[in-house]
Amino acid sequence: MALTLYGVSDGPPTMAVMQALAYLDLKYKFVTINYAIGEHMTEEYAQKNPQKEMPVLDDNGFFLSESNAILQYLADKYPKNETLYPKNVQARAIVNHRLCFNLSTYYRYICEYALEPIFFTYERTQLRLKRALIALEHLNTYFSKLGGKYATGDKITIADFQLATTTMCLEAINCDISGYPLIQRWYNMYKVENPTLWRILEHGMNQLAYFEKNPPVLASLDHPIHPVRKN
């Protein structure tokens, strides 16, 4: 087995995959893609992922992008237990829902509010905050409906990797989530019960917190998915 993960250690989608690899006890090589100078925009990288986004998993020449797809692939190919990505149709559907919810709403709106103003020319507006709070309210409601310790029940699943990583982005900018007690309880429990996974997130969070105070200047590559931050 020769697994290679291409990404950035402070990138939330990359960190979600790193947690899965750690949870599954899989050895892998990590290749850092220098986002600031646009290594993800090169033709060489495009051969691995035409979208020129991160992360990308290389499993013996099988290249796979999109962090949700990578999580599903790893959990299916290298199963550790029956709970990380359940085989039961309805249980798996709930996990898939949370993954989709994170992609379409939770990470989308929290990223727009918390991360994009750090790296790009976007402002941290009240509208962006409102959308992030709506996403938090939705997730808090999902926790109340199922009543379990984790995002889809009493056992950790690949959905928790994504949702915990997204929630960490708010902690990186010191955003108070106490108004969403079920999320806060789960998030605090996640740190305590999964110290190996939390170390991955804490490392990335510290990097994001640094960039929050010291915004990086990104190279201009004249590409719509790589806008330039103007200080």
N, C-alpha and C positions, 0 to 999 in steps of 0.2 A: 504494500500500500504506500502510495506517495501522494500525500495531500499537500497542496499549496494554496494559501489564501492571499489574495492581493487586496489591499485596502489601506485604510488609515486608522491608526489606533484610537483616534478620538472621533471617528465617524460612527454614529449610532447604528446604522445597518451592519457595519463591520463588527462592532462590538457584540451585536446580537448573535452573529455567527460564531464569534470567538467563544461566547458562552456555551453554545451548543457543542463545539469541539472540546471544550474543557469538561463539560458534563459527561460527554460520551467517552472521555479519556482517549481521545484520538490525537496522535502525534501529527504535527503538520509544520510546514515551513511558512513563515509569514514574510511576505514581500511588501514593504511600504511603498506606496505610490505617492510621490511628492505632488500633492494637489496644488500647492502654492506656485509651482513653476509649470504646472499644466502637464505633468506626465500622463495623466489620464486622457489627454486630448491627442496623444500621438497615434500614428497609424499602427505602430507595434502593439499598443494596448488595445486598439480597436479590433485587432484580430482575436483578442480574448473576449471582448465585449463591445459590439458595435455601438451600444448606447453610450459607451465611454463613461460609465458610472462604476461605483464601487459598492460592495465587494464583488470579487469574482473568485470562484472556487475551481481549482484544477485537480481533478481526481484521475491521475494517470492518463492525462490527455483529454479527459472529458471536462469541458469548460461550462460552467453554469453561473449565471448572474442572477440578480434579484434575490435579496436576502431571504424573503419568505420561501421562495423555491429552494434555496440552498438548505434552509432549516428542515423543510419537509424531506428533501433528498437524504440528508444526513441521518435524520431520525428513522427513515425507512431502510436505508442501506446498512446502517450500523446500529441496530436497535440495542438499547441497554435494558429497557423494561417495556411493559405494555401500556405505560401511562404517559410517557413523554409526548407521544403522538398516537393517540388511541386508534385501535382498529375498529372498534364499535362505530357504526355509521353516524349515530347521533352525537356521540362524544367527540368524534373527529370533526363533525360539522361545526360544533361550538368552537373548537380550536381554530378551525379555518375562518370562522366568522371574526374572531378576535384578531387574527392576522390581517384580514381584510380591513377591519375597522381601524387597526393601527395605521395601515397604509393609506387609507382613504381619508381618515378624519383625525385620529389622535396624533400620530407623528406629523402628518401634514400641517395641522394648525399649530402644534407646539413648535415644530421646526420653523415655521414662518415667523412666529413670535420670538422664540428664544435664540435660534441659531443664525437665521439669515441676516439679521442686523449686525451680527458679529463679523461675518465674512463678506457681506455684499453691501450694496448701496441702499438697502431697504431700511425703513424706519420701524421702530417698535411702537406702532400706533395703537390707539384704543380699539380699533376694529380688529386688529390682529389679536389683541388681548381677549376681546370678547369671544372670538372663535376658539381660542385656546381654552377658555373657561367653559364653553359649551361642550368641547370634547371631554374635558375633565368630568363634567356633570354626567355625560353619557356613560363614561366608564364607571363612575361611582354607582350609577343605576344598575349597570350590569353586575357589579359585585353584590348589590343588594338582592337582585333576583336569584342568584345562585347560592349565595351565602357560604361559599367555601373559602378556604385559606388563600387559594390562588385564583388566577384569572378565569379558569374554567371549572373549578372544583377544588377538591382537597389535595390534589397532587400537582406538582409543577409540570408545565408543558412548554413546548416551544413558543407558545403565545406569550408566556411570561417573559421570555428572553427579550422579545420585542418591546413589550409594554413597559418593562422595568427600565430598559435603555432609554425609551422616550421620556419617562418620568424623570430620569436622572438629568435630562437636559434642563428641566425646570430648576432642579437643585443647583445646577452649575451657575445659574444666574440669580440665585437666591430668591426664587419665586415661591411664595407661601402657598402650600396646598392644604393647609389645615381645614379649609372650608369643605374639603372632600374627605371625610374621616375614614371611609372604607378604603379609599386609595392609599391614604397615608398609613393606615394600619398594615395593609398588604406590603407596601413599599418598605416600611421599617422592618417587618418580619422577613422580607426577602433578603435584606442585608445580613440579618442575624443567622438565618438558617442556611444561607448559601454563601459562605465567606469567600470561597474560591471564585464564584461568579461575580460577587460584589467587588473583589479586587480588580477585575477587568474593568468594571464600570467606574470604579473610583479613580483609576488611572486616567481614563478618558475624561471624566468629570473635572479632574484637576487641570487637565490641558485646556478644556473649554473655559473653565473659570479664569485661567490665565489670559486666554485670548479675549475674554469679555472685558478685561481691564487693559489689555494691550492688543488692540485689533491688528491683525496682520494685513499687509498690503499684498494683494494677489497680482500676479502677472497678467497682463492683458493678452488674450489669445484671439480676440475678435470673434468670439463664439457665443451664441445665445445662452448656453448653459454654463458659461464661465464669466459672469459679469464682474466688473472691476469695482473694488471698494475704493471710494474716494475719501481720504481723510481730510 
